[in-house]
Amino acid sequence: MANVTDPLIRTAQGTDPQNMMEYITRQKIYDSRFWKEDCFGLSAADVIEKAAKSLVCIGGTYGGNHKPSKFLCLTLKLLQLQPDLDLILEFINQDHFKYVKALGAFYLRLTGRPVDIYENLEPLYSNYDKLRYRDVTEWKLLHMDDFIHDLFTKPIACGISMPRLPHRETLLTEGYLEESSGPGGLRKTALEEMITEAGGIKEYLKHKMEVEQSEGATELWEKFFPEEMEKKKKKKKSREDDGAAQSTEDGELEDSSSKPQHESSSKRKHDDSHEDKKKKKKKKPKYGSLFKSDKPKKDKKSSAAPTEEIASGAPAEGSDEYWNEQRAKLGLKPLNSNNSKVMQF
């Protein structure tokens, strides 16, 4: 009888509230030790006390055998008891036990009406309490706003399939929700936060258009701020015209200055080539020919001596006059004709 739903409670989503969990998960919870020892005979008020003492993490099943967590066991107990909405709101609004708050939010997402879910869970987007999340094979660290976001957006949370939730825009158009519903009001979207940080829609679009070069931002800028776009185009054209005029002036100056430079450079090249040719002519080969020439080399000094003697009028070497001069220098008598003939022979 401990696993049977109270017959006096109302149905949830058109069926028994315990059927919100899968059959296999329910059977594992019924067979768990925590369910048999700590969840037997609890009332709705006792569930709060038990959750405050025993809950140290959130999650679904874990381990190789997919054991159910205490978070799932207490959720099933709430589905079995089905407490009033005011008691669940006490779970959510208290600030002393963060895992009790997460338990109340998870139960409200399973069984609550869409209007109650949006009105009471959206303010928790501003709650950044850290939560331990036990997955099948690992531990994770989540924040309360991440957990609430998963409840709104993901089809499965903590291993349990979430009921379908209509979009907020649908409820707004039908009149079930107001723009400022909930104690904290509507939460700002990421786009609204970025616009406020940039200093307004105009500055935001300008940043997206100039820095990030977004095509969508340029289209919106042309649509909402056509005057600014025309001013920007005029400035761009004036800059281009100024740059073109300055480039033409620089080109003319370069042409006029390049002509004499070209002439002087051509003269320098010509002089350098002439000097190089002279140096090449003066250079001697490092190595001679492999074979010696048969012609004997004439001594420059011997060839130059007779020419100098002839030019100065001195007697030729080997002649009688030459030997007589040499003997006179030594203090000897001049040679006779017979002796000169013998000397010549």
Residue pairs with C-beta under 8 A, 6 or more apart in sequence:
2 40
2 41
3 30
3 80
4 80
5 16
5 17
5 18
5 79
5 80
5 82
6 80
6 81
6 82
9 17
9 81
9 82
10 82
11 17
12 20
12 79
12 82
12 110
12 111
13 20
13 111
13 163
17 79
17 80
17 82
17 111
18 26
18 76
18 79
18 80
20 79
20 110
20 111
20 160
20 163
21 29
21 72
21 75
21 76
21 79
21 160
22 160
22 161
25 60
25 61
25 68
25 72
25 159
25 160
26 76
28 61
28 66
28 67
28 68
29 35
29 68
29 72
29 73
29 76
32 67
32 68
32 73
34 54
34 70
34 73
35 68
35 73
35 76
38 50
38 54
39 50
39 73
39 74
39 77
42 50
42 77
42 81
43 81
44 78
44 81
44 83
44 84
44 87
45 87
47 74
47 77
47 78
47 81
47 83
48 90
48 91
48 100
50 74
51 74
51 97
51 99
51 100
51 103
52 96
52 97
52 99
52 100
54 70
55 70
55 71
55 74
55 97
55 99
55 100
55 103
56 99
56 132
57 69
57 71
57 99
57 131
57 132
57 133
57 134
57 139
58 69
58 71
58 99
58 102
58 103
58 106
58 131
58 132
58 133
58 134
58 142
58 147
58 158
59 69
59 71
59 72
59 133
59 134
59 135
59 158
59 159
60 68
60 69
60 71
60 72
60 136
60 158
60 159
60 160
61 67
61 68
61 69
61 72
61 136
61 159
62 69
62 134
62 135
62 136
62 137
63 136
66 136
69 134
69 158
71 99
71 102
71 103
71 106
71 158
72 158
72 159
72 160
74 103
75 103
75 106
75 107
75 110
75 160
78 103
78 107
79 107
79 110
79 111
82 111
85 112
85 116
88 104
88 107
88 108
88 112
89 104
89 120
90 104
91 100
91 101
91 103
91 104
91 105
91 107
92 101
92 104
92 105
92 108
92 120
92 121
92 124
94 100
94 101
95 101
98 129
98 131
98 144
99 131
101 124
101 127
101 129
101 144
102 131
102 144
102 147
105 121
105 124
105 147
105 148
105 151
106 151
106 157
106 158
108 116
108 117
108 120
108 121
109 117
109 121
109 151
109 157
109 162
109 163
109 165
110 160
110 162
110 163
112 120
114 165
114 166
114 171
114 176
115 171
115 176
115 177
117 165
118 168
118 171
118 177
118 181
118 182
119 177
119 181
119 182
120 182
121 148
121 151
121 152
122 181
122 182
122 184
122 186
122 187
123 182
123 183
123 184
123 187
124 144
124 145
124 148
125 145
125 148
125 149
125 187
126 145
126 184
126 187
127 143
127 144
127 145
127 148
128 143
128 144
128 145
129 143
129 144
130 141
130 142
130 143
131 141
131 142
131 143
131 144
131 147
132 139
132 140
132 141
132 142
133 139
133 140
133 141
133 142
133 147
134 140
150 157
151 157
151 162
152 165
154 162
155 161
155 162
156 162
168 177
171 177
172 178
172 179
179 186
180 186
188 196
194 204
195 201
195 204
198 204
198 207
201 224
202 225
205 217
205 220
205 221
205 224
205 225
206 221
208 214
208 216
208 217
209 217
209 218
209 221
221 228
221 229
222 229
305 317
306 316
306 317
309 315
309 316
309 317
310 316
315 321
315 322
315 325
316 322
318 344
320 335
320 337
320 340
323 335
323 340
323 343
324 334
324 335
327 333
327 334
327 335
328 334
335 343
